[in-house]
Amino acid sequence: MEPLRRSAMGLMVVEPLDQMRVSSINQSVLVDLVELGHMSHKICRERDATLRPANSTAFGHHDGRTVEIVHPQIRYDEIEGLREVPFQKASLLILSNVLLDNWQIRNVEKQFLGAERPLRNGMHYYYSIQEKVKGDPTEAFGIYGNMNSGYGSASVSVYGNERQGLNFITIEKPQLKEWFGMDDSEDIWKFKQKLVEEVLRLSTNTNAVLSEQHKKGFEKLGFIENGKLSVPIFRKGDEKRLSEIAGLIIDELIRLLEKRRRELEKGYRKSAYSQEVSFEEYGIWWYHFFYTDITENLIAKGYITRPATGLFTYLNSQ
């Protein structure tokens, strides 16, 4: 069954699928998925003396095989933005967003698909129309992804598959008034910028004090837990370290994708898209289904802890 069924004017038009939604390709690849557990050998033995493993755990049985997976750590406690964040709390960020999505997808585009993103309106980006099941709180097809917005010297990002729900980026004036005491005359973006600046001050000044109202508001958004700031704030050096984590498995990931290239190309040729969009664009949307399946699998196995808000929120500060 095709994960992507029909197209219009060169755009992907993705419809709701049944429980077998991407099984035509993914059942084969999911056998290989557990092989990503072998990335532990790279993490434990290669690259840099600063690399160190966490406890390895049996991933489970798939086609009669048991594979070990190791949580990757590059001196985790030395990543400034994550210093106060337990690994399990950051597991969605590290094991999904870093290893497979935001910090990895450019590598997949370059080394597996070998093509730039399509040029549209003077910019390079992929585009699709995805039909969402009415009433489902998750994104269409449950696909994981990032959403971010800049507020002065910092940006707020959320990662997950419930990005259209209530979060710092989507929160509107009525909620800001109730939770943070925003005045009717204030501009939403400027008010949010003040809140971000307040968070940044709190991260660098242990004597900074929040009003009780703001403290409760930030707690509802997942920025504060047990009275302490819990949202990671990444700075320049952290970006480099997170990219290094993504690099730990790129060779193995590309090998696994190449192993299934013919299967993917065959699915593309048989699809309704073969006369409408390039293989590269078909392939990158398949990859979104692929890493979403991986993420859900790791959540089910307990390697990834889904945040209480459904999203992992983080800040990037210049």
N, C-alpha and C positions, 0 to 999 in steps of 0.2 A: 504494500500500500504506500502511496506517495505521501510524504509529509507535507508537500506543497502541491496543490491540485490544479489551479488554473491561473491565468495571468491576463492582464489588461494593459495595453499600451506599454508593455515592457516592465510592468511592476508586478511584484509578487502579490497575489491575492490568496491569502491563506484561510481556509475554512476549518471549522471545528472537526476534529477527528475522533475516532473511537479509541478504545483502550489499546489498540494495536497501532497507534498513530504513526510511529516511525519504525515499526518493526521490520520493514522490508530491508533496511540497511542496519539499523541499530542492534538487532538481535545478534548479528554477526560481530559488530564492533564491540558490543557489551562483553562478549567473550574475551576480547582483547583488553577491555577496560581494566579488568583486574590486574593486567600486566603492568599497569601504571604503578602498582605496588612495588615493582622492581626498581622504581626511582629511588627507593631507600638505599640501594647500593651506591648510587651517585651521591646521595646526600651524606652517607656515612663515610665514603672512602675517597671521594674525588673533590676537585676544584680548589678548596681553600681550607686551611686548618681551622678557620673560624666556624666551619659547618659542624653541626652536631645533631644527632638524632634524638627524638623523644622515644618513649616506649613504643615498640612495634606491637601491632595487634593483628590477629587473623582477620582478613577481610571477609572471608566467608567462602562458601562453595559455589562454583559456577562450572557446569559441565564437569563435575568431579574433581575440580582443582581447588586447592586452598592456597591463597596468596597472602603474603604479609604486606601491609602498607605502613609507612612510617610518616608521622606528622613532620613536615619540614620545618627546621628552625635554623636560621642564620643568626646565631647569637641573639635569639628572640628578645632577650632582655636588654639588648643594646639598640633595638629599634626604638628611638625616642618616643614616637607616637603610641607605641604599644607597651611601653614599660610598665604601666599600671593596669594593663588589660590582660587577664588570664588568657592563655592560648585557646581554651575551649570557647570562650566568649568571642574570640576573633576568628574562630574556625571557618565561618562562612566566608569571611574576607580572604583568608589565606588559601584554603583548599578549593575555593571556587573562583572568586574574583581574581586573585593573583595567579594561581596556577593555570587557570583555564580561560578567563575572560579578559578583563580590562588590561592586565599586565602581560597577557599572552597572545591575544588575538592578532596583533600586528605580526607576530612571529609566524602564526599560522597562515596569514594572508601572504606573507613574503616567501616563506619556505615551503609551504604546501601548495597553495593556489597560484603563487607566482604572478600576481597581478595587483595593480592598484585598485582602490575602490572606484566605482564608476563616477564619471564627472557629471554632475547635475547642478545646474544653476551656478556654475562657477566654483563649486566645491565638490570634493570627493566623498561620497557616502553611499551606503546601501539604503534601500527603501523598500518597504513592503506594506501592504494593507492586510492586517490580521483580524479576522473575525473573532470576537470574544463571546463566550457563553454568558448570557444575561444572568446577573445575580452572582456570578463567580467573583470572589474578592481578588483573585490572582490575575496576573497579566494574561493576555491571550496565550493559550497553550502552556501557561505556567513558566514562560521563558524568563530566565534570570538576566538582569542587566543593571546598568548604572543610570542614575539621573543626577545632575548636579546643577548648581546655580551659584554665581559669584556674588559676594557681598563685600565690596571694598577690597581689603588686602587678603581676604580669605574666601574660599568657596566651600559650600556644603554639598556632600555627595551622599546618596543612599544607594545601597545595593540589595537586590532581592527581586522577588516577583510579585510584590504588592505595592508598587511605587505610586499608584494612583490613589492609595488610601491616605490617611492623615499622617503627615510628616512635616518636617521643618519647611521643606520647599513648597508643599501644597497647602499648608495651613493658611486660612483666610482671615479677614479682619474680625468677624464675630468671635472666633476662637482666640485670636490674639488679644482681643479686648477682655475676654473672660479669664484667660490663663495668665496674661502678662500686664493687663491694665492699659493696653494701648488706647490712645485718645482718638476720637472720631476724625479729628482734623489731620492726623499723622498719615504719612505715606507708608504703605505696607513695606516696600522694599527698604526704605530708609530705617524703618523700625526694626526690621529683621537684621539689618546691618549693625544696629546698636546692640542687638542681642548677641550677634556673633562676636562683636568686640568685647562684650561682657564675658563670653566664654573664653576668649583668648587671654583676657586679663586674669581670669580665674586659673588658667593653666600655668601661668608664670609667676603669679603672686599668691603665695599661700595665705596672706593676710586679707585678700580680697573677700568681701562679704556680699552675698546675694540677699535680696529681700525675700521674705518667706513666700510671697506670691510668685516671684520669678523662679525660686527653687522648685516649687511644686509644678510650675509650668514646664521647666526643663526635665523634671522627672517623668512627666507624661509623654514627653517626646523622646525619652531614653537617653538624654544627655547626662543625667545625674542618677546615680544609684547609691542607696545607703548614705546619702548626704555628701557623696564625693563625685567629682567630675569623672564620667566614664566614657565619654566620646573621644576616640583617638584624634589627635591633631598631628598631621604629617607635615614635615618640613623637607627641605631639599634633600638632605642626606637619607631620609627615610625612603623617598621615591627610588633612590639608587638601590637600596637594600631589597626593597620589594621586587624590583626588576631582576635582581640576582636570584631571588627565590623562584621566579617564573622561569629563569634560565636553567634551573636545575633539571627540569624534565623536558625541555624543548626537543632535544635529540630523540628521546624515547617517544614522545608524543608524535612527532613527525613520522617516525618509523611506523608507528601503529596506524596513522592515517594513510600513509603510502601503501601499507599492506592491504587497505580496503579501497584504494583509488579506483580500480576497475569496477568494483561493485557500485561505487558511487556514480561513476560515469555512466554505467549501464542504467541506473535508476534515472539519471538525468535525461538520457536519450529517450527513454520510454515515457517520460513525464510530459505534461501539457506545456511545460516551460521551454522545451528544447528549441522551439522556434521563436521564443520571445525574449529570453534573457540568456546571458552567458553562463557557462558551466561554473565560472568563478563565483558569480552571484548566487546561483543555486547552491553551490558548495558552502558558502559562508552561512547561508540560512540553515542548511542542514547542520552545520557545526553548532549553531545556537541550540538546536534540538539536542544535539549530542552532549554538550556540556551541561545542559539542563538535566538530562537523564542522569549523568554522572553525579551532579549535585544532589538530586533527590535520592539517589542510591546511597550516597554517603550520609545523608540525613537519616535515612531509614536504618542504616547500620550503626548510627551513633557517633560517627566520626565528626560530623558537623552538627552543632547545636543551633537550631533556628532561634534567632533573637525573639524576645517576647513581643516586640513591635512588628515582627515579620520582616524587618529590614535591618541591615547593618549600616549605621550612619557614621561618617567620618568627615573631618575637615582637612583641607589643604591650605596651609598658611605660607605666604610668600616670605 
